[in-house]
Amino acid sequence: MQAVNVESVLWLAQAFTPGMAERGFGRIVFITSDTVWSPPSPVLLPYIASKEALLAIMRTLAVTLGPDGIAVSAVAPGLTDTPPARAVNTAEVFDATVAQQALKRRLAPDDTAAAVAYLVSGRRRGAGQSDDEKAATSRIRGTGCYLAAARGTVGPVEPRTTSSGWKTRPL
């Protein structure tokens, strides 16, 4: 689980951020899970730990890469109606989840895709920033998706080369 949900994103970020930094612009969006805020079951501990690790990676990369014009964000969808989710969740579980949402229907993959599309678009300047060093999270109105954005990841920035060593240090 850690290899897929944690190590792979580090390798991808290491591979693609040099080009983003050269252009002075880039967007990285992680897909986490709302289970990190209210874990449903101890059985999901490895999954939840790997998704929480993504939030920590997001915060760290945002501080490191923000000065190069690279915004780093995350989307944390709720229970989404997919074949794998239907295989392990009953209709009652889906109904209970829907009852807690403002949007009174099951979430679909398109809901998460729309949140990601918004984050990578130019329309998000200034959205989701917090006043402190912690990441700000906000529930997308009417859905079961959360957005997270770390301070310093949005807004106009001057392109520069960082001295952090992030782009060249092997993992």
Backbone as a chain_set.jsonl record, in Angstrom:
{"seq": "MQAVNVESVLWLAQAFTPGMAERGFGRIVFITSDTVWSPPSPVLLPYIASKEALLAIMRTLAVTLGPDGIAVSAVAPGLTDTPPARAVNTAEVFDATVAQQALKRRLAPDDTAAAVAYLVSGRRRGAGQSDDEKAATSRIRGTGCYLAAARGTVGPVEPRTTSSGWKTRPL", "coords": {"N": [[0.829, -1.191, 0.0], [1.919, 1.264, 0.823], [3.894, 1.576, -1.123], [2.445, 2.056, -3.466], [0.678, 4.218, -2.805], [2.341, 6.133, -1.609], [5.252, 6.064, -2.138], [5.231, 6.034, -4.962], [4.167, 8.556, -5.69], [6.161, 10.244, -4.838], [8.293, 9.52, -6.519], [7.162, 10.235, -9.009], [6.786, 13.005, -8.641], [9.444, 13.788, -8.347], [10.36, 13.215, -10.891], [8.869, 14.917, -12.594], [8.813, 17.566, -11.576], [11.185, 19.123, -12.134], [10.905, 20.088, -14.823], [8.544, 21.551, -14.543], [9.405, 23.527, -12.777], [11.325, 24.811, -14.366], [9.649, 26.024, -16.236], [8.325, 27.671, -14.548], [5.83, 27.154, -13.623], [3.383, 24.883, -12.486], [1.264, 22.114, -11.56], [0.355, 19.93, -9.024], [-1.674, 17.397, -7.965], [-2.874, 15.47, -5.427], [-4.716, 12.491, -4.762], [-6.401, 11.821, -2.0], [-8.118, 10.676, 0.832], [-11.257, 10.937, 2.499], [-11.315, 9.416, 4.729], [-9.205, 9.89, 6.408], [-9.953, 11.829, 8.188], [-12.085, 10.806, 9.6], [-11.75, 7.875, 10.474], [-13.089, 4.791, 9.366], [-12.763, 2.121, 10.157], [-10.606, -0.105, 11.954], [-9.486, -2.001, 10.324], [-8.791, -0.772, 8.011], [-6.419, 0.529, 8.487], [-3.692, 0.464, 7.219], [-4.313, 1.59, 4.697], [-5.467, 4.09, 5.405], [-3.305, 5.261, 6.755], [-1.493, 5.503, 4.635], [-2.809, 7.341, 3.016], [-2.955, 9.559, 4.699], [-0.263, 10.095, 4.845], [0.121, 11.137, 2.308], [-1.027, 13.676, 2.602], [0.808, 14.908, 4.311], [3.052, 14.846, 2.655], [2.091, 16.496, 0.633], [1.938, 18.991, 1.976], [4.646, 19.435, 2.565], [5.868, 19.402, -0.002], [4.529, 21.562, -1.103], [5.538, 23.782, 0.283], [8.199, 23.545, -0.437], [8.167, 23.593, -3.291], [6.497, 25.662, -4.053], [7.713, 28.296, -4.311], [8.767, 28.014, -6.866], [6.628, 28.259, -8.512], [4.925, 26.119, -8.51], [1.99, 24.642, -7.68], [0.734, 22.674, -5.092], [-1.658, 20.415, -4.211], [-4.518, 18.678, -2.771], [-7.175, 16.315, -3.171], [-9.752, 14.968, -1.35], [-11.862, 12.654, -1.608], [-15.104, 11.437, -0.562], [-16.849, 8.363, 0.171], [-17.122, 6.756, -2.82], [-19.088, 5.866, -5.591], [-18.152, 3.2, -7.097], [-17.216, 0.206, -8.928], [-15.304, -1.369, -7.304], [-15.812, -0.204, -4.743], [-18.511, -0.798, -4.374], [-18.282, -3.522, -4.143], [-17.317, -3.99, -1.58], [-18.842, -2.499, 0.165], [-22.045, -2.175, 1.57], [-25.401, -1.427, 0.419], [-26.625, -0.084, 2.465], [-24.473, 1.144, 3.772], [-23.653, 2.974, 1.819], [-26.037, 4.49, 1.739], [-26.061, 5.582, 4.346], [-23.809, 7.185, 4.196], [-24.549, 9.013, 2.197], [-26.619, 10.263, 3.548], [-25.245, 11.902, 5.291], [-24.163, 13.846, 3.715], [-24.405, 17.019, 1.987], [-25.134, 16.96, -0.647], [-27.451, 14.929, -1.898], [-26.956, 12.306, -3.051], [-25.164, 9.462, -4.333], [-21.645, 9.767, -4.525], [-19.83, 10.171, -7.543], [-17.155, 9.076, -9.727], [-16.715, 11.235, -11.469], [-17.226, 13.469, -9.883], [-14.948, 13.756, -8.27], [-13.098, 14.086, -10.317], [-13.935, 16.556, -11.337], [-13.272, 18.261, -9.219], [-10.482, 18.025, -9.241], [-9.936, 19.035, -11.802], [-10.678, 21.689, -11.406], [-8.711, 22.481, -9.545], [-6.365, 22.36, -11.079], [-6.819, 24.244, -12.928], [-6.61, 27.696, -14.004], [-8.327, 29.169, -12.495], [-8.216, 29.103, -9.744], [-6.724, 30.901, -8.26], [-5.609, 32.11, -5.246], [-7.493, 30.649, -3.827], [-8.331, 28.519, -1.13], [-6.158, 29.058, 0.567], [-4.445, 29.286, 3.689], [-4.026, 31.101, 6.787], [-2.019, 30.304, 8.39], [0.792, 28.057, 8.896], [-0.144, 25.538, 8.503], [-1.971, 23.18, 6.462], [-4.95, 24.171, 4.826], [-8.207, 22.934, 4.916], [-11.206, 22.365, 3.161], [-14.588, 21.564, 2.798], [-16.066, 20.741, -0.238], [-18.792, 22.483, -1.248], [-21.843, 20.877, -0.983], [-20.992, 18.344, -1.696], [-19.214, 15.249, -1.095], [-16.553, 15.653, -1.153], [-13.297, 16.787, -0.234], [-11.097, 19.572, -0.317], [-7.677, 20.344, -0.196], [-5.166, 22.66, 0.445], [-1.951, 23.888, 0.623], [-0.319, 26.585, 2.339], [1.076, 29.224, 0.44], [1.074, 28.104, -2.055], [-0.308, 29.101, -4.167], [-1.004, 31.833, -6.408], [0.759, 34.64, -7.93], [4.142, 34.051, -8.692], [7.682, 34.479, -8.764], [9.704, 32.858, -11.11], [12.318, 30.687, -10.105], [15.335, 28.976, -9.238], [15.439, 26.488, -6.851], [17.34, 25.946, -3.856], [17.055, 23.685, -2.448], [17.67, 21.079, -3.114], [15.842, 19.177, -3.685], [15.086, 18.358, -6.295], [17.171, 16.929, -7.294], [18.116, 15.117, -5.461], [18.413, 11.702, -4.799], [15.751, 9.387, -4.045]], "CA": [[0.0, 0.0, 0.0], [2.802, 2.426, 0.887], [4.596, 1.716, -2.402], [1.534, 2.65, -4.451], [0.107, 5.496, -2.391], [3.317, 7.091, -1.089], [6.504, 6.084, -2.892], [5.014, 6.36, -6.377], [3.988, 9.997, -5.882], [7.469, 10.88, -4.686], [9.04, 9.289, -7.763], [6.564, 11.054, -10.068], [7.113, 14.415, -8.382], [10.863, 13.977, -8.639], [10.553, 13.152, -12.345], [8.195, 15.971, -13.349], [8.948, 18.933, -11.067], [12.21, 19.968, -12.753], [10.333, 20.772, -15.985], [7.594, 22.547, -14.049], [10.185, 24.641, -12.219], [11.923, 25.54, -15.496], [8.589, 26.841, -16.832], [7.776, 28.581, -13.542], [4.409, 26.838, -13.452], [3.032, 23.467, -12.422], [0.211, 21.722, -10.635], [0.367, 18.555, -8.55], [-2.877, 17.142, -7.177], [-2.928, 14.125, -4.866], [-6.027, 11.986, -4.381], [-6.298, 11.198, -0.687], [-9.399, 10.083, 1.214], [-11.819, 11.572, 3.693], [-11.162, 8.517, 5.873], [-8.176, 10.381, 7.331], [-10.6, 12.668, 9.191], [-12.968, 9.972, 10.424], [-11.481, 6.498, 10.049], [-14.265, 3.944, 9.558], [-12.504, 0.793, 10.695], [-9.186, -0.416, 12.137], [-9.051, -2.856, 9.221], [-8.286, 0.111, 6.961], [-5.261, 1.271, 8.993], [-2.635, 0.719, 6.225], [-4.841, 2.503, 3.675], [-5.619, 5.421, 5.989], [-1.961, 5.782, 7.011], [-0.881, 5.902, 3.365], [-3.486, 8.551, 2.536], [-2.512, 10.655, 5.564], [1.11, 10.411, 4.419], [0.017, 12.017, 1.138], [-1.269, 15.047, 3.056], [2.086, 15.424, 4.809], [3.884, 15.075, 1.469], [1.539, 17.682, -0.033], [2.358, 20.189, 2.713], [6.086, 19.613, 2.414], [6.161, 19.78, -1.38], [3.988, 22.9, -1.346], [6.508, 24.75, 0.806], [9.432, 23.403, -1.212], [8.007, 23.875, -4.718], [5.71, 26.877, -4.261], [8.496, 29.407, -4.863], [9.02, 27.771, -8.293], [5.377, 28.379, -9.245], [4.249, 24.82, -8.551], [0.97, 24.496, -6.648], [0.564, 21.292, -4.667], [-2.954, 20.339, -3.545], [-5.071, 17.33, -2.643], [-8.614, 16.12, -3.144], [-10.059, 13.838, -0.476], [-13.269, 12.318, -1.808], [-15.772, 10.496, 0.323], [-17.186, 7.079, -0.439], [-17.478, 6.997, -4.22], [-19.774, 4.731, -6.201], [-17.345, 2.514, -8.107], [-17.349, -1.245, -8.745], [-14.623, -1.88, -6.107], [-16.482, 0.266, -3.526], [-19.748, -1.572, -4.242], [-17.932, -4.899, -3.775], [-17.011, -4.102, -0.152], [-19.779, -1.694, 0.947], [-23.452, -2.49, 1.329], [-26.262, -0.293, 0.065], [-26.862, 0.647, 3.71], [-23.293, 1.988, 4.01], [-23.776, 4.093, 0.881], [-27.155, 5.331, 2.176], [-25.642, 6.321, 5.542], [-22.863, 8.215, 3.743], [-25.339, 10.035, 1.497], [-27.399, 10.994, 4.554], [-24.363, 12.879, 5.941], [-23.713, 14.818, 2.709], [-25.37, 18.005, 1.523], [-25.572, 16.441, -1.941], [-28.166, 13.707, -1.534], [-26.768, 11.229, -4.019], [-23.845, 8.854, -4.228], [-20.592, 10.435, -5.283], [-19.352, 9.464, -8.729], [-15.783, 9.472, -10.067], [-16.725, 12.556, -12.102], [-17.18, 14.506, -8.846], [-13.541, 13.943, -7.937], [-12.442, 14.626, -11.509], [-14.269, 17.982, -11.431], [-12.467, 18.968, -8.219], [-9.1, 18.053, -9.738], [-9.905, 19.967, -12.931], [-10.698, 23.028, -10.836], [-7.417, 22.774, -8.925], [-5.307, 22.55, -12.069], [-7.169, 25.369, -13.791], [-6.136, 28.999, -13.557], [-9.384, 29.864, -11.762], [-8.126, 28.918, -8.298], [-5.797, 31.839, -7.62], [-6.005, 32.582, -3.926], [-8.444, 29.776, -3.157], [-7.837, 27.465, -0.254], [-4.983, 29.394, 1.361], [-4.66, 29.497, 5.112], [-3.201, 32.157, 7.358], [-0.923, 29.733, 9.16], [1.64, 27.144, 8.141], [-0.827, 24.272, 8.288], [-2.825, 23.154, 5.274], [-6.356, 24.458, 5.065], [-9.083, 22.009, 4.213], [-12.585, 22.818, 3.113], [-15.478, 20.645, 2.111], [-16.687, 21.341, -1.409], [-20.202, 22.623, -0.917], [-22.79, 19.981, -1.613], [-20.433, 17.052, -2.079], [-18.446, 14.579, -0.064], [-15.133, 15.831, -1.458], [-12.552, 17.826, 0.463], [-9.92, 20.129, -0.972], [-6.644, 20.796, 0.738], [-4.12, 23.426, -0.227], [-0.998, 24.396, 1.611], [0.019, 28.003, 2.209], [2.164, 29.574, -0.462], [1.08, 27.314, -3.278], [-1.045, 29.759, -5.234], [-0.692, 33.238, -6.593], [1.893, 34.88, -8.807], [5.468, 33.869, -8.109], [8.785, 34.649, -9.697], [10.439, 31.611, -11.311], [13.68, 30.647, -9.617], [15.844, 27.642, -8.948], [15.57, 26.33, -5.411], [18.588, 25.347, -3.383], [16.679, 22.635, -1.512], [18.192, 19.782, -3.503], [14.723, 18.261, -3.91], [14.976, 17.844, -7.65], [18.295, 16.104, -7.681], [18.447, 14.136, -4.433], [17.719, 10.431, -5.005], [14.854, 9.004, -2.958]], "C": [[0.873, 1.255, 0.0], [3.51, 2.657, -0.447], [3.717, 2.411, -3.435], [1.12, 4.056, -4.049], [1.122, 6.534, -1.945], [4.563, 7.164, -1.977], [6.296, 6.503, -4.345], [4.856, 7.856, -6.599], [5.3, 10.745, -5.702], [8.311, 10.714, -5.946], [8.482, 10.15, -8.895], [6.877, 12.537, -9.877], [8.566, 14.695, -8.71], [11.116, 13.999, -10.145], [10.0, 14.39, -13.053], [8.425, 17.386, -12.838], [10.096, 19.732, -11.669], [11.678, 20.738, -13.968], [9.335, 21.837, -15.578], [8.338, 23.771, -13.526], [10.833, 25.462, -13.325], [10.911, 26.467, -16.15], [8.03, 27.865, -15.848], [6.309, 28.343, -13.281], [4.23, 25.327, -13.393], [1.939, 23.231, -11.408], [0.389, 20.247, -10.303], [-0.861, 18.4, -7.666], [-2.85, 15.688, -6.726], [-4.383, 13.756, -4.59], [-5.825, 11.257, -3.052], [-7.639, 10.55, -0.364], [-9.936, 10.804, 2.428], [-11.748, 10.659, 4.907], [-10.088, 8.994, 6.839], [-8.785, 11.26, 8.421], [-11.54, 11.881, 10.084], [-12.811, 8.52, 9.985], [-12.656, 5.577, 10.359], [-13.979, 2.629, 10.28], [-11.003, 0.579, 10.87], [-8.626, -1.294, 11.017], [-8.401, -2.019, 8.112], [-7.031, 0.881, 7.373], [-4.166, 1.486, 7.947], [-3.073, 1.71, 5.148], [-4.901, 3.934, 4.213], [-4.254, 6.049, 6.254], [-1.302, 6.249, 5.721], [-1.519, 7.174, 2.822], [-3.126, 9.76, 3.4], [-1.088, 11.068, 5.209], [1.088, 11.337, 3.204], [-0.235, 13.466, 1.55], [0.013, 15.678, 3.594], [3.036, 15.713, 3.651], [3.408, 16.327, 0.74], [2.03, 18.953, 0.656], [3.839, 20.476, 2.508], [6.455, 20.05, 1.006], [5.648, 21.18, -1.69], [4.968, 23.971, -0.884], [7.784, 24.733, -0.038], [9.28, 23.908, -2.64], [7.211, 25.136, -5.018], [6.507, 28.038, -4.823], [8.846, 29.242, -6.345], [7.749, 27.854, -9.13], [4.604, 27.081, -9.346], [3.285, 24.732, -7.378], [0.782, 23.014, -6.357], [-0.69, 21.229, -3.806], [-3.382, 18.888, -3.435], [-6.584, 17.391, -2.695], [-8.849, 14.87, -2.309], [-11.53, 13.476, -0.615], [-13.797, 11.4, -0.722], [-16.025, 9.198, -0.42], [-17.757, 7.325, -1.835], [-18.035, 5.726, -4.832], [-18.963, 4.195, -7.381], [-17.526, 1.018, -7.918], [-16.569, -1.784, -7.538], [-15.305, -1.452, -4.803], [-17.78, -0.503, -3.299], [-19.464, -3.009, -3.812], [-17.705, -5.061, -2.269], [-17.933, -3.283, 0.745], [-21.209, -2.062, 0.574], [-24.206, -1.229, 0.902], [-26.533, 0.561, 1.306], [-25.687, 1.585, 4.04], [-23.33, 3.203, 3.084], [-24.885, 5.045, 1.325], [-26.785, 6.17, 3.398], [-24.676, 7.444, 5.168], [-23.613, 9.356, 3.065], [-26.118, 10.884, 2.5], [-26.563, 12.07, 5.241], [-23.889, 13.976, 4.987], [-24.805, 15.835, 2.423], [-25.957, 17.567, 0.179], [-26.182, 15.07, -1.698], [-28.171, 12.691, -2.669], [-25.386, 10.645, -3.796], [-22.842, 9.661, -5.049], [-20.169, 9.542, -6.443], [-17.907, 9.887, -8.995], [-15.703, 10.852, -10.714], [-16.689, 13.697, -11.086], [-15.736, 14.805, -8.445], [-12.791, 14.561, -9.108], [-12.721, 16.123, -11.649], [-13.459, 18.799, -10.424], [-11.015, 19.089, -8.677], [-8.983, 19.051, -10.885], [-9.903, 21.409, -12.439], [-9.326, 23.406, -10.268], [-6.317, 23.013, -9.943], [-5.607, 23.7, -13.013], [-6.596, 26.661, -13.225], [-7.138, 29.742, -12.708], [-9.19, 29.835, -10.26], [-7.188, 29.887, -7.613], [-6.371, 32.337, -6.304], [-6.947, 31.661, -3.178], [-7.73, 28.791, -2.255], [-6.622, 27.81, 0.576], [-5.369, 29.595, 2.813], [-3.738, 30.604, 5.592], [-2.035, 31.606, 8.164], [-0.168, 28.729, 8.295], [0.98, 25.795, 7.893], [-1.649, 24.349, 7.014], [-4.253, 23.472, 5.687], [-7.169, 23.431, 4.294], [-10.484, 22.583, 4.217], [-13.414, 21.818, 2.326], [-16.076, 21.379, 0.922], [-18.188, 21.333, -1.166], [-21.048, 21.621, -1.702], [-22.235, 18.622, -2.001], [-19.756, 16.406, -0.883], [-16.968, 14.704, -0.316], [-14.543, 16.949, -0.613], [-11.429, 18.307, -0.432], [-8.924, 20.498, 0.104], [-5.598, 21.542, -0.062], [-3.208, 24.009, 0.837], [-0.643, 25.839, 1.298], [1.181, 28.192, 1.238], [2.141, 28.839, -1.777], [0.359, 27.996, -4.428], [-0.649, 31.222, -5.313], [0.529, 33.415, -7.465], [3.217, 34.707, -8.059], [6.509, 34.099, -9.182], [9.494, 33.312, -9.88], [11.856, 31.731, -10.769], [14.084, 29.192, -9.416], [16.021, 27.529, -7.451], [16.916, 25.723, -5.073], [18.305, 24.168, -2.463], [17.264, 21.282, -1.849], [17.105, 18.783, -3.812], [14.783, 17.602, -5.276], [16.111, 16.893, -8.03], [18.653, 15.021, -6.673], [17.709, 12.834, -4.714], [16.851, 10.075, -3.793], [15.339, 7.765, -2.262]], "O": [[0.6, 2.201, -0.738], [3.704, 3.801, -0.857], [4.192, 3.258, -4.192], [1.2, 4.984, -4.854], [0.794, 7.72, -1.905], [4.883, 8.228, -2.508], [7.105, 7.25, -4.895], [5.357, 8.383, -7.592], [5.525, 11.769, -6.346], [8.967, 11.657, -6.389], [9.249, 10.733, -9.662], [7.195, 13.239, -10.837], [8.884, 15.732, -9.292], [11.992, 14.724, -10.617], [10.603, 14.864, -14.016], [8.247, 18.335, -13.601], [9.991, 20.958, -11.716], [11.976, 21.923, -14.12], [9.276, 22.904, -16.188], [7.951, 24.907, -13.796], [10.885, 26.688, -13.231], [11.259, 27.569, -16.573], [7.348, 28.809, -16.247], [5.612, 29.223, -12.776], [4.851, 24.587, -14.156], [1.716, 24.043, -10.51], [0.554, 19.416, -11.197], [-1.066, 19.175, -6.731], [-2.807, 14.778, -7.555], [-5.187, 14.615, -4.226], [-5.167, 10.219, -2.989], [-8.236, 9.925, -1.241], [-9.172, 11.235, 3.291], [-12.087, 11.084, 6.012], [-10.059, 8.547, 7.986], [-8.181, 11.419, 9.482], [-11.764, 12.272, 11.23], [-13.627, 7.998, 9.226], [-13.166, 5.575, 11.48], [-14.861, 2.083, 10.943], [-10.211, 1.024, 10.038], [-7.415, -1.317, 10.795], [-7.557, -2.517, 7.367], [-6.622, 1.802, 6.666], [-3.729, 2.626, 7.789], [-2.293, 2.569, 4.737], [-4.443, 4.872, 3.558], [-4.062, 7.24, 6.007], [-0.625, 7.277, 5.707], [-0.829, 8.002, 2.226], [-3.004, 10.87, 2.884], [-0.747, 12.25, 5.264], [1.936, 12.221, 3.08], [0.285, 14.387, 0.919], [0.27, 16.858, 3.356], [3.747, 16.718, 3.667], [4.223, 17.128, 0.281], [2.485, 19.884, -0.007], [4.236, 21.624, 2.304], [7.261, 20.963, 0.83], [6.27, 21.908, -2.463], [5.198, 24.954, -1.588], [8.371, 25.778, -0.315], [10.173, 24.584, -3.151], [7.254, 25.629, -6.145], [6.03, 28.714, -5.735], [9.185, 30.22, -7.011], [7.775, 27.555, -10.324], [3.713, 26.957, -10.187], [3.704, 24.746, -6.22], [0.684, 22.2, -7.275], [-0.779, 21.913, -2.786], [-2.71, 17.985, -3.934], [-7.195, 18.389, -2.313], [-8.22, 13.836, -2.534], [-12.359, 13.937, 0.17], [-13.044, 10.687, -0.058], [-15.484, 8.966, -1.5], [-18.76, 8.022, -1.993], [-17.506, 4.637, -4.61], [-19.08, 4.677, -8.508], [-17.951, 0.59, -6.845], [-17.12, -2.597, -6.795], [-15.374, -2.238, -3.858], [-18.117, -0.826, -2.16], [-20.311, -3.647, -3.186], [-17.883, -6.156, -1.736], [-17.82, -3.361, 1.968], [-21.532, -2.236, -0.601], [-23.697, -0.113, 1.016], [-26.657, 1.782, 1.209], [-25.898, 2.693, 4.532], [-23.07, 4.326, 3.514], [-24.708, 6.262, 1.295], [-27.155, 7.342, 3.478], [-24.719, 8.526, 5.754], [-23.344, 10.528, 3.33], [-26.258, 12.093, 2.315], [-27.117, 13.056, 5.728], [-23.269, 14.944, 5.428], [-25.99, 15.549, 2.594], [-27.138, 17.783, -0.09], [-25.468, 14.139, -1.324], [-29.217, 12.279, -3.171], [-24.539, 11.259, -3.148], [-23.159, 10.167, -6.126], [-20.154, 8.316, -6.33], [-17.48, 10.946, -8.536], [-14.717, 11.565, -10.524], [-16.179, 14.775, -11.389], [-15.352, 15.965, -8.3], [-11.954, 15.446, -8.925], [-11.832, 16.879, -12.039], [-13.01, 19.902, -10.736], [-10.395, 20.14, -8.516], [-8.03, 19.829, -10.933], [-9.203, 22.255, -12.994], [-8.841, 24.516, -10.487], [-5.412, 23.806, -9.684], [-4.754, 24.093, -13.809], [-6.147, 26.695, -12.079], [-6.845, 30.84, -12.236], [-9.946, 30.495, -9.546], [-6.883, 29.686, -6.438], [-7.462, 32.905, -6.252], [-7.182, 31.872, -1.988], [-6.653, 28.294, -2.585], [-6.085, 26.928, 1.245], [-6.482, 30.022, 3.123], [-2.796, 30.995, 4.902], [-1.156, 32.361, 8.577], [-0.457, 28.575, 7.108], [1.512, 24.985, 7.133], [-1.984, 25.435, 6.54], [-4.702, 23.087, 6.767], [-6.849, 23.103, 3.151], [-10.894, 23.221, 5.186], [-12.97, 21.294, 1.304], [-16.54, 22.511, 1.057], [-18.777, 20.283, -0.908], [-20.967, 21.539, -2.928], [-22.957, 17.818, -2.59], [-19.736, 16.97, 0.212], [-16.185, 13.939, 0.247], [-15.215, 17.936, -0.316], [-10.874, 17.536, -1.215], [-9.305, 20.919, 1.196], [-5.193, 21.094, -1.135], [-3.672, 24.56, 1.835], [-0.662, 26.262, 0.142], [2.137, 27.417, 1.225], [3.094, 28.934, -2.55], [0.411, 27.511, -5.559], [-0.037, 31.769, -4.395], [1.26, 32.457, -7.717], [3.37, 35.171, -6.929], [6.239, 33.931, -10.372], [9.858, 32.683, -8.886], [12.514, 32.755, -10.951], [13.241, 28.295, -9.427], [16.676, 28.37, -6.836], [17.548, 25.07, -5.903], [19.205, 23.696, -1.769], [17.354, 20.415, -0.98], [17.405, 17.644, -4.169], [14.549, 16.399, -5.392], [15.996, 16.14, -8.996], [19.41, 14.104, -6.992], [16.486, 12.851, -4.855], [17.181, 10.422, -2.658], [14.702, 7.298, -1.317]]}, "num_chains": 1, "name": "protein.A"}
